[in-house]
């Protein structure tokens, strides 16, 4: 039975993460939720938000132990119902040191440390998927500084760092031996990396909330407006039904006995119609707001599930979403889009900023101040 009246307070302990506005915006859609934020930047934009109950400034945590100490102090100050880490550092610290959290019964359910670390290691994940017959690109692992003198598979191929990068940065595509050899002649790869077969097709992603490997909620999104970088995130996405892709996501999450949220990057193979898992982001994602607009409020549902409150399996709408960069690109390409007010207020983040203008105004103010003083 769907629970609409459950009142609770939630602590978001990573107030300096770039993901915090997305999580706050989604939770704030429910009037029965009180949002507490813990961060180390006393001038954080979220501090001025009218959507949060309290912002606490704390020393920056350099270790998991320091992070837990900050969280424990906050839990002592306020009567919090749910503790929800939502980015990788906090999730890892909460899993690793759960026993050191004074009120760990308030922690959202999370995966095991083994599954979490496996999920964010592209090489280990590729090996796990091969072992469990989950479709994925052919993958060969290399150590840092190691030169791959000959392509280990047929072209086209991509080279991808295993650590220290995100958002498509550090990825290189090669069509032939000439460009491949030229890369190693002019570059030293300073982190462990992998080489994968490049799948002809398109990117498509599945966001999930799971408990004990079972998917409680999901959305599937496909890019329709690309950003400036070839391997970077799309600035416009469309939510679509793909039952065969969902089956792959189910198998993957079950194999990891996953708990919590994850954003699964996949690649559709236009040659055989298969969906191949490329990587997992074991945290919330930059299009969390887009999922909420499509009808699935992942942060809120995560809290409900952690409180053992039942809800109906949510269905998402087949709709489109533009982030602010995508909206700007669309208007530049077609000035008449400015008159599509319904889309702009329902399918972009504008509604969040108009209902809570102080954070975005602070960002604009500081940017203008920086320009004027330079």
Beta strands, then each sheet from edge to edge (+ up, - down):
strand 1: 8-12
strand 2: 33-39
strand 3: 54-57
strand 4: 82-83
strand 5: 139-142
strand 6: 157-161
strand 7: 172-174
strand 8: 193-197
strand 9: 201-211
strand 10: 214-225
strand 11: 236-239
strand 12: 260-269
strand 13: 275-281
strand 14: 320-322
sheet 1: 3+ 2+ 1+ 4+
sheet 2: 5+ 8- 6+ 7-
sheet 3: 13+ 12- 9+ 10- 11+ 14-
end
